[in-house]
Amino acid sequence: MPETQVNHPIFARCYARVSPVVERHGLAARRQTLLAGLSGQVIEVGAGNGLTFAHYPPTVARVLAVEPEPRLRRLARAAARAAPVPVEVVGGLADRLPGGDRTFDAAVVSMVLCSVPDPDSALREIRRVLKPGGQLRFLEHVRADSAGLVRVQRLLDATVWPRLAGGCHTGRDSAAAIERAGFVMERLERFLLPEVRTPVSFFIVGVASRPPAAGAR
């Protein structure tokens, strides 16, 4: 049976304690923006402890939430029970998603592309399970906008940060990766959280789409 989980026990415990604080300081509002207007069948890749679930609009018919870390997955299942839409939480990896080709109307990633081993492979897999014209909604922390901070990010990513933060890399250019995977960027906003320039405070939120099939009208 193929592997469907990763284990980051210390990170998972720390994240479960810290993430609600970050939500109260601005991330919850960004999640609301991330999911506004979604409808139909949605796959959420890297659901973590399920903080996104409360923000899904009632136009969403169903969410398949994929989370590879077993401790976070247990917390996500508890959060799913209180969600305003049906949410099923399953194990799985971003580059081997549990879904058929062209199955979902939308995909959601939140602080995922910074953490997966191969973001290009993960994005190709997300593109596979999306219907033509389907949306990718993303909320990611990304590469800084100055050479000095980029150098610091590279140092962090080459040393301690991925080990401390569950595989996270501070300096990835996720917007470029999304376009490289064949998505069409529809909306992209950059922001700082917190509003202080640090190696880990650069974020993007936006919408990209899988192009319609050739010949579609």
C-alpha positions as CSV (number, residue, x, y, z in Angstrom):
1,M,0.0,0.0,0.0
2,P,1.5,3.4,-0.9
3,E,2.5,5.7,2.0
4,T,-0.2,8.3,2.8
5,Q,1.2,10.1,5.8
6,V,4.2,12.1,7.2
7,N,5.1,12.4,10.8
8,H,6.1,15.7,12.4
9,P,4.9,15.1,16.0
10,I,6.7,18.0,17.7
11,F,5.7,20.5,15.0
12,A,2.1,19.2,15.0
13,R,1.8,19.8,18.7
14,C,3.3,23.3,18.5
15,Y,1.2,24.2,15.5
16,A,-2.0,23.1,17.2
17,R,-1.2,25.5,20.0
18,V,0.1,28.5,18.0
19,S,-2.1,28.5,15.0
20,P,-5.3,29.8,16.7
21,V,-3.3,32.8,17.9
22,V,-2.2,33.6,14.4
23,E,-5.8,33.2,13.2
24,R,-6.9,35.9,15.7
25,H,-4.2,38.2,14.5
26,G,-5.3,38.3,10.8
27,L,-5.1,34.9,9.2
28,A,-8.7,34.1,9.8
29,A,-9.8,37.1,7.7
30,R,-7.5,36.0,4.9
31,R,-9.0,32.5,4.9
32,Q,-12.4,34.1,4.6
33,T,-11.2,35.9,1.4
34,L,-9.5,32.7,0.2
35,L,-12.8,30.8,0.2
36,A,-15.3,33.5,-0.7
37,G,-17.5,32.5,-3.7
38,L,-16.5,28.8,-3.8
39,S,-19.1,26.3,-4.9
40,G,-19.4,22.6,-5.9
41,Q,-17.0,19.8,-5.0
42,V,-13.8,21.0,-3.4
43,I,-10.5,19.2,-2.4
44,E,-8.4,20.9,0.3
45,V,-4.8,19.7,0.1
46,G,-2.9,19.9,3.4
47,A,-5.8,20.7,5.7
48,G,-3.7,20.8,8.9
49,N,-5.9,21.0,12.0
50,G,-8.9,22.2,10.0
51,L,-8.8,25.9,10.6
52,T,-10.1,26.6,7.1
53,F,-13.3,24.5,7.5
54,A,-15.3,27.1,9.4
55,H,-14.9,29.6,6.5
56,Y,-16.4,27.5,3.6
57,P,-19.5,29.1,2.2
58,P,-22.8,27.2,2.0
59,T,-22.6,27.0,-1.8
60,V,-19.9,24.3,-1.4
61,A,-21.5,20.9,-1.7
62,R,-18.6,18.8,-0.2
63,V,-15.0,19.1,0.8
64,L,-12.5,16.3,0.6
65,A,-9.8,17.4,3.0
66,V,-6.4,15.6,2.7
67,E,-3.9,15.7,5.6
68,P,-0.9,13.5,5.8
69,E,0.2,14.2,9.4
70,P,-1.8,11.9,11.8
71,R,-2.0,14.2,14.8
72,L,-3.2,17.1,12.7
73,R,-5.6,14.8,10.9
74,R,-7.3,13.9,14.2
75,L,-7.8,17.5,15.0
76,A,-9.1,18.2,11.5
77,R,-11.7,15.5,11.9
78,A,-12.9,17.1,15.1
79,A,-13.1,20.5,13.3
80,A,-15.0,18.9,10.4
81,R,-17.8,17.9,12.7
82,A,-18.5,21.6,13.4
83,A,-18.0,22.8,9.8
84,P,-20.9,24.5,8.0
85,V,-20.6,22.2,5.0
86,P,-19.9,18.4,4.7
87,V,-16.2,17.8,5.2
88,E,-14.5,14.4,4.9
89,V,-10.9,14.2,6.2
90,V,-8.6,11.5,4.8
91,G,-4.9,10.7,4.7
92,G,-2.9,11.3,1.6
93,L,0.0,13.1,0.1
94,A,-0.1,16.2,-2.2
95,D,1.6,14.4,-5.0
96,R,-0.7,11.3,-4.8
97,L,-4.2,12.7,-4.2
98,P,-7.2,10.4,-3.6
99,G,-9.3,11.6,-6.5
100,G,-10.0,10.8,-10.1
101,D,-9.0,13.0,-13.1
102,R,-11.1,16.1,-13.5
103,T,-13.2,15.4,-10.4
104,F,-13.2,18.7,-8.4
105,D,-14.6,22.2,-9.1
106,A,-11.9,23.8,-6.9
107,A,-8.8,23.0,-4.9
108,V,-7.6,24.8,-1.8
109,V,-4.0,25.1,-0.4
110,S,-3.1,27.0,2.7
111,M,0.6,27.1,3.8
112,V,1.1,23.9,1.8
113,L,3.4,24.7,-1.2
114,C,6.1,25.9,1.2
115,S,6.1,22.5,3.0
116,V,5.7,19.8,0.4
117,P,8.9,18.1,-0.8
118,D,8.2,18.9,-4.5
119,P,5.8,21.7,-5.1
120,D,5.9,21.2,-8.9
121,S,4.8,17.6,-8.5
122,A,2.0,18.6,-6.0
123,L,0.7,21.3,-8.4
124,R,0.6,18.9,-11.3
125,E,-1.4,16.5,-9.2
126,I,-3.8,19.2,-8.1
127,R,-4.2,20.2,-11.8
128,R,-5.0,16.5,-12.6
129,V,-7.9,16.3,-10.2
130,L,-9.4,19.7,-11.1
131,K,-12.0,20.0,-13.8
132,P,-11.1,22.2,-16.8
133,G,-11.8,25.7,-15.7
134,G,-11.6,24.7,-12.1
135,Q,-10.1,27.0,-9.6
136,L,-7.0,26.8,-7.4
137,R,-7.4,29.0,-4.3
138,F,-4.0,29.6,-2.5
139,L,-2.8,31.2,0.7
140,E,0.9,30.7,1.0
141,H,4.0,32.3,2.6
142,V,6.6,33.0,0.1
143,R,9.9,34.5,-0.9
144,A,10.8,38.0,0.4
145,D,11.0,41.1,-1.8
146,S,14.5,42.2,-1.0
147,A,17.9,40.6,-1.7
148,G,19.0,40.7,1.9
149,L,15.9,38.9,3.3
150,V,16.1,36.4,0.5
151,R,19.6,35.6,1.6
152,V,18.4,35.1,5.1
153,Q,15.6,32.8,3.9
154,R,18.0,30.7,1.9
155,L,20.2,30.3,5.0
156,L,17.2,29.3,7.1
157,D,15.9,26.9,4.5
158,A,19.3,25.2,4.2
159,T,19.7,24.7,8.0
160,V,17.1,24.7,10.8
161,W,13.8,26.0,9.5
162,P,12.4,23.0,7.6
163,R,13.3,20.7,10.6
164,L,11.6,23.1,13.1
165,A,8.5,23.9,11.0
166,G,7.3,20.6,9.5
167,G,9.2,20.8,6.2
168,C,8.4,24.5,5.6
169,H,10.6,26.6,3.4
170,T,10.5,30.3,3.8
171,G,11.9,31.3,0.3
172,R,9.8,29.5,-2.3
173,D,8.3,31.5,-5.1
174,S,4.9,29.7,-5.1
175,A,3.2,32.1,-7.5
176,A,5.8,31.2,-10.2
177,A,5.3,27.6,-9.4
178,I,1.6,27.8,-9.8
179,E,2.0,29.4,-13.3
180,R,4.7,26.9,-14.2
181,A,2.3,24.1,-13.5
182,G,0.0,25.4,-16.2
183,F,-2.5,27.4,-14.1
184,V,-3.7,30.8,-15.3
185,M,-3.3,33.5,-12.5
186,E,-6.6,35.3,-12.0
187,R,-6.0,37.2,-8.8
188,L,-2.9,37.7,-6.7
189,E,-2.4,39.8,-3.5
190,R,0.7,40.1,-1.5
191,F,0.7,41.0,2.2
192,L,2.8,40.9,5.4
193,L,1.7,38.9,8.5
194,P,2.6,40.3,10.9
195,E,3.0,43.7,9.3
196,V,6.7,43.6,10.0
197,R,9.4,42.7,7.4
198,T,10.8,39.3,8.6
199,P,11.9,36.2,6.7
200,V,8.6,34.5,7.5
201,S,6.1,37.4,7.1
202,F,5.7,37.5,3.3
203,F,2.4,35.9,2.1
204,I,0.3,35.7,-1.1
205,V,-3.4,35.0,-1.4
206,G,-5.2,34.5,-4.7
207,V,-7.0,32.5,-7.4
208,A,-5.7,30.6,-10.4
209,S,-7.5,28.3,-12.8
210,R,-6.9,25.3,-14.8
211,P,-7.5,26.3,-18.5
212,P,-10.6,24.9,-20.2
213,A,-10.2,21.9,-22.3
214,A,-9.2,22.6,-25.9
215,G,-12.3,23.2,-28.1
216,A,-14.5,23.9,-25.0
217,R,-17.0,26.7,-25.3
